[in-house]
Amino acid sequence: MILILWLEFFLILGLIFVSGEKVSVLGEKLALRIGITEGLIGVTLISAITSFPELFTGIGAVSIVNDHNMMFGEILGSCIFNLTIVSLMSLMFKKVNLFEVISKRFRITSFLSGVLFLIVAFFLKVKLPSFFFIGLPSIIIIFLYFIFLKIIYDKEFKPTHNEEKTDDNLKSIIMKFSFFSLIIIVTGLYLPILAKNIAVKMNWSSTFMGMLFIAIITSLPELIVSFAAAKRGLYGIAVGNIFGSIIFNILIISIIDFTYIKGTIWQVESWANFWTAIVVAAISFIAVVSGKFAQKRFINILLSLLIVAAYISVLFLSYKL
């Protein structure tokens, strides 16, 4: 039985990988066809597609399990894991300095994501009033999310009138993009369910390892799609997907608050979640200027390992706190 579950697990990963490669290529074609940058496609559309598992596991954590700390832990843990993906890609793809890509093409995006996480950390410690069952922090975050998207678009992703175009039919691109995106969404939603079954069979269900396993699983679509994009040299989509996902994950917290009618989700007490938000903010701010001091390969590797160390430290804190 457990062998069948693992085979099913790797089959799902294969489907996400193949679909992720298709979505990356089609995303670039879609950007060229409608006159926007591939980075904008990554930050908005592809990041939303790959973040669906966090949305539904988060809703399940508060509505079914009634554990708000678990929901915050899963989403914030997913965010720092996503940043760890950048460091792993930086170590693997030696031909390009991904930190330089971030500081040149995603500087505003990275900075504003850091600001959002500082705000989340503030809301986790300062209890604000709620309106009916919706917390004021959720309303503020939704407002800031769309304001920040507008700033990001104006400052980093306005069309550059690039002469490069594609002859592919727009309708055909959209249909193929939608088809492979749907595969990523459906398989991404099924992954946490499958992972939970595996965790139970492996006796991980009530352990820290089980929680760690589930948390990483929900971020696999981002990991696979970003690696597939970077493999094809589509670094704008690869990095845009990561930073778009961590910003979208903050919006997910607010969406979950709107779906939970028993009260606001912000009445939680967890130092681990607070410090996770602070660490994600710090990494985002470092990424803003990383391209300037990570020119040499040695510094690049050191910075990547520092992010991995930060991720491990957050896992240790979540276990101890």
C-alpha positions as CSV (number, residue, x, y, z in Angstrom):
1,M,0.0,0.0,0.0
2,I,2.7,2.5,1.0
3,L,4.7,1.6,-2.2
4,I,1.6,2.5,-4.3
5,L,1.2,5.8,-2.5
6,W,4.9,6.7,-3.2
7,L,4.5,5.7,-6.8
8,E,1.4,7.9,-7.1
9,F,3.3,10.7,-5.4
10,F,6.2,10.6,-7.9
11,L,3.7,10.3,-10.8
12,I,2.0,13.5,-9.6
13,L,5.4,15.2,-9.3
14,G,6.1,14.2,-12.9
15,L,2.8,15.6,-14.1
16,I,3.6,18.9,-12.3
17,F,7.1,19.0,-13.8
18,V,5.9,18.4,-17.4
19,S,3.0,20.9,-17.0
20,G,5.3,23.4,-15.3
21,E,7.7,23.4,-18.3
22,K,4.7,23.9,-20.6
23,V,3.3,26.7,-18.5
24,S,6.7,28.5,-18.4
25,V,7.2,28.4,-22.1
26,L,3.5,29.3,-22.8
27,G,3.8,32.1,-20.2
28,E,6.7,33.6,-22.1
29,K,4.7,33.4,-25.3
30,L,1.6,34.9,-23.7
31,A,3.7,37.8,-22.3
32,L,5.1,38.5,-25.8
33,R,1.7,38.1,-27.5
34,I,-0.1,40.6,-25.2
35,G,2.8,43.0,-24.8
36,I,3.8,42.5,-21.1
37,T,7.0,41.2,-19.5
38,E,7.5,37.6,-18.5
39,G,8.3,38.8,-15.0
40,L,4.8,40.2,-14.6
41,I,3.3,36.9,-15.8
42,G,5.4,35.1,-13.1
43,V,4.5,37.6,-10.3
44,T,0.8,37.5,-10.9
45,L,-0.7,34.6,-13.0
46,I,1.8,31.8,-12.5
47,S,2.4,32.5,-8.8
48,A,-1.4,32.4,-8.2
49,I,-1.7,29.1,-10.0
50,T,1.1,27.4,-8.0
51,S,-0.2,28.8,-4.7
52,F,-3.6,27.0,-4.7
53,P,-2.4,24.2,-2.3
54,E,-1.5,26.8,0.4
55,L,-5.0,28.3,0.0
56,F,-6.9,25.0,0.5
57,T,-4.7,23.5,3.2
58,G,-5.0,26.8,5.0
59,I,-8.8,26.8,4.8
60,G,-8.7,23.2,6.0
61,A,-6.4,24.1,9.0
62,V,-8.8,26.7,10.3
63,S,-12.2,25.3,9.3
64,I,-11.7,21.6,9.9
65,V,-8.8,21.3,12.3
66,N,-9.6,24.6,13.9
67,D,-5.8,25.3,14.4
68,H,-5.0,28.9,13.4
69,N,-1.4,28.6,14.4
70,M,-1.0,25.6,12.1
71,M,-2.5,27.7,9.2
72,F,0.0,30.6,9.8
73,G,2.8,28.1,10.2
74,E,2.0,26.4,6.9
75,I,1.7,29.6,4.9
76,L,4.7,31.5,6.5
77,G,6.7,28.3,6.3
78,S,5.9,28.0,2.6
79,C,7.1,31.5,2.1
80,I,10.5,31.0,3.6
81,F,10.8,27.7,1.8
82,N,10.0,29.5,-1.5
83,L,12.9,31.9,-0.8
84,T,15.1,28.8,-0.1
85,I,14.1,27.7,-3.6
86,V,15.9,30.9,-5.0
87,S,19.0,29.9,-3.1
88,L,18.9,26.4,-4.4
89,M,18.4,27.6,-8.0
90,S,21.3,30.0,-7.5
91,L,23.6,27.1,-6.5
92,M,22.4,24.9,-9.4
93,F,22.3,27.4,-12.3
94,K,25.9,28.8,-12.4
95,K,25.5,30.7,-15.7
96,V,23.4,33.4,-14.2
97,N,23.5,35.3,-11.0
98,L,19.9,35.1,-9.7
99,F,20.6,37.6,-6.9
100,E,21.6,40.1,-9.6
101,V,18.3,39.3,-11.5
102,I,16.4,40.0,-8.3
103,S,18.2,43.3,-7.5
104,K,17.8,44.5,-11.1
105,R,14.4,43.3,-12.2
106,F,12.6,42.5,-8.9
107,R,14.0,45.1,-6.6
108,I,10.6,46.8,-5.8
109,T,8.8,43.5,-5.7
110,S,11.3,42.1,-3.1
111,F,11.2,45.3,-1.1
112,L,7.4,45.4,-0.9
113,S,7.2,41.7,0.0
114,G,9.5,42.5,2.9
115,V,7.2,45.4,4.0
116,L,4.2,43.1,3.8
117,F,5.8,40.5,6.1
118,L,6.8,43.2,8.6
119,I,3.2,44.2,8.6
120,V,2.1,40.6,9.2
121,A,4.6,40.3,12.1
122,F,3.1,43.5,13.6
123,F,-0.5,42.2,13.2
124,L,0.5,38.9,14.9
125,K,1.6,40.7,18.0
126,V,-0.7,43.8,18.1
127,K,-4.4,42.7,18.2
128,L,-6.6,45.0,16.2
129,P,-10.4,45.0,16.2
130,S,-12.6,42.9,13.8
131,F,-15.7,43.7,11.9
132,F,-18.2,40.9,12.4
133,F,-15.9,37.9,11.9
134,I,-13.3,39.6,9.6
135,G,-10.2,41.0,11.2
136,L,-9.1,44.5,10.4
137,P,-5.6,43.2,9.5
138,S,-7.2,41.1,6.6
139,I,-8.9,44.2,5.2
140,I,-5.7,46.3,5.4
141,I,-3.7,43.5,3.7
142,I,-6.1,43.1,0.8
143,F,-6.0,46.9,0.3
144,L,-2.2,46.9,0.4
145,Y,-1.8,43.9,-1.9
146,F,-3.5,45.6,-4.8
147,I,-1.8,48.9,-4.1
148,F,1.6,47.1,-4.1
149,L,0.7,45.3,-7.3
150,K,0.0,48.6,-9.0
151,I,3.4,50.0,-7.7
152,I,5.2,46.9,-8.9
153,Y,3.6,47.1,-12.3
154,D,4.4,50.8,-12.7
155,K,8.0,50.6,-11.5
156,E,9.2,47.2,-12.8
157,F,6.9,45.6,-15.3
158,K,5.5,48.2,-17.7
159,P,5.8,47.1,-21.3
160,T,9.1,48.0,-22.9
161,H,7.8,47.8,-26.5
162,N,10.2,44.9,-27.3
163,E,10.2,44.1,-31.0
164,E,10.4,40.4,-30.3
165,K,7.1,38.8,-31.0
166,T,5.6,35.3,-31.4
167,D,3.5,34.1,-34.3
168,D,1.5,31.7,-32.2
169,N,-2.3,32.3,-32.1
170,L,-3.4,34.0,-28.9
171,K,-6.4,31.8,-28.5
172,S,-4.3,28.7,-28.9
173,I,-1.7,30.0,-26.3
174,I,-4.5,30.8,-23.8
175,M,-6.2,27.4,-24.2
176,K,-2.9,25.5,-23.8
177,F,-1.8,27.7,-20.9
178,S,-5.2,27.1,-19.2
179,F,-5.0,23.3,-19.8
180,F,-1.6,22.9,-18.2
181,S,-2.4,25.4,-15.5
182,L,-5.4,23.3,-14.6
183,I,-3.2,20.2,-14.3
184,I,-0.9,22.0,-11.9
185,I,-3.9,23.3,-9.8
186,V,-5.6,19.9,-9.6
187,T,-2.4,17.9,-8.9
188,G,-1.2,20.6,-6.5
189,L,-4.5,20.4,-4.5
190,Y,-4.2,16.6,-4.4
191,L,-0.6,16.6,-3.3
192,P,-1.3,17.6,0.4
193,I,-4.0,14.8,0.6
194,L,-1.6,12.2,-0.8
195,A,1.2,13.5,1.4
196,K,-1.0,13.2,4.5
197,N,-1.8,9.6,3.7
198,I,1.9,8.9,3.2
199,A,2.7,10.6,6.5
200,V,0.1,8.5,8.4
201,K,1.4,5.3,6.8
202,M,5.0,6.3,7.8
203,N,3.8,7.2,11.3
204,W,4.6,10.9,10.8
205,S,1.1,12.2,11.4
206,S,1.6,13.5,14.9
207,T,5.3,14.3,14.6
208,F,7.3,17.4,13.6
209,M,8.5,15.5,10.6
210,G,5.0,14.9,9.4
211,M,4.2,18.7,9.7
212,L,7.5,19.5,7.9
213,F,6.6,17.0,5.1
214,I,3.2,18.5,4.5
215,A,4.6,22.1,4.6
216,I,7.1,21.3,1.9
217,I,4.6,19.4,-0.2
218,T,2.4,22.5,-0.6
219,S,5.4,24.4,-2.1
220,L,6.4,21.8,-4.6
221,P,4.4,23.4,-7.5
222,E,6.4,26.6,-7.0
223,L,9.6,24.7,-6.8
224,I,9.0,22.6,-9.9
225,V,7.6,25.4,-12.1
226,S,10.5,27.8,-11.1
227,F,13.1,25.2,-11.7
228,A,11.5,24.3,-15.1
229,A,11.5,28.0,-16.1
230,A,15.1,28.5,-15.0
231,K,16.2,25.4,-16.9
232,R,14.9,27.0,-20.1
233,G,16.5,30.3,-19.3
234,L,13.2,32.0,-18.3
235,Y,14.7,33.6,-15.2
236,G,12.0,36.3,-15.0
237,I,9.3,33.7,-14.7
238,A,11.3,31.6,-12.3
239,V,12.0,34.5,-9.9
240,G,8.7,36.2,-10.5
241,N,6.9,33.0,-9.5
242,I,8.7,32.8,-6.2
243,F,8.2,36.4,-5.1
244,G,4.7,36.5,-6.6
245,S,3.9,33.4,-4.6
246,I,5.1,34.7,-1.2
247,I,3.1,38.0,-1.8
248,F,0.0,36.0,-2.9
249,N,0.4,33.8,0.2
250,I,-0.1,36.9,2.4
251,L,-3.3,37.6,0.5
252,I,-4.3,34.0,1.1
253,I,-4.3,34.6,4.9
254,S,-6.9,37.4,4.3
255,I,-9.0,35.2,2.0
256,I,-9.0,32.5,4.7
257,D,-10.1,35.0,7.3
258,F,-13.1,35.9,5.1
259,T,-14.1,32.1,4.8
260,Y,-13.9,31.5,8.6
261,I,-17.2,32.7,10.1
262,K,-16.5,31.8,13.7
263,G,-14.3,34.8,14.2
264,T,-11.1,36.4,13.0
265,I,-8.0,34.2,12.5
266,W,-5.6,36.9,13.8
267,Q,-6.3,36.1,17.5
268,V,-3.3,33.7,17.7
269,E,-0.3,33.5,20.0
270,S,2.8,32.1,18.4
271,W,6.4,33.5,18.6
272,A,7.5,31.0,16.0
273,N,5.1,32.5,13.4
274,F,6.2,36.0,14.4
275,W,9.9,35.3,13.9
276,T,9.2,33.4,10.7
277,A,7.6,36.6,9.3
278,I,10.5,38.7,10.5
279,V,13.1,36.3,8.9
280,V,11.2,36.3,5.5
281,A,11.1,40.1,5.6
282,A,14.9,40.3,6.4
283,I,15.7,37.9,3.5
284,S,13.5,40.0,1.1
285,F,15.3,43.2,2.1
286,I,18.7,41.5,1.7
287,A,17.6,40.3,-1.8
288,V,17.0,44.0,-2.8
289,V,20.7,44.8,-2.6
290,S,22.1,41.3,-3.0
291,G,23.1,41.8,-6.6
292,K,25.6,44.6,-5.7
293,F,27.7,42.5,-3.3
294,A,27.0,39.0,-4.7
295,Q,28.9,39.5,-8.0
296,K,31.5,36.9,-7.1
297,R,30.5,33.2,-7.2
298,F,31.9,32.7,-3.7
299,I,29.7,35.4,-2.2
300,N,26.7,34.1,-4.2
301,I,27.2,30.6,-2.7
302,L,27.6,32.1,0.8
303,L,24.4,34.1,0.5
304,S,22.5,31.0,-0.8
305,L,23.8,29.0,2.2
306,L,22.8,31.8,4.5
307,I,19.2,31.6,3.3
308,V,19.2,27.8,3.7
309,A,20.6,28.3,7.3
310,A,17.8,30.8,8.0
311,Y,15.2,28.3,6.8
312,I,16.7,25.6,9.1
313,S,16.8,28.0,12.0
314,V,13.1,28.8,11.5
315,L,12.3,25.1,11.5
316,F,14.2,24.7,14.7
317,L,12.3,27.7,16.3
318,S,9.0,26.3,15.2
319,Y,9.9,23.0,16.9
320,K,11.1,24.6,20.1
321,L,8.5,27.4,20.4
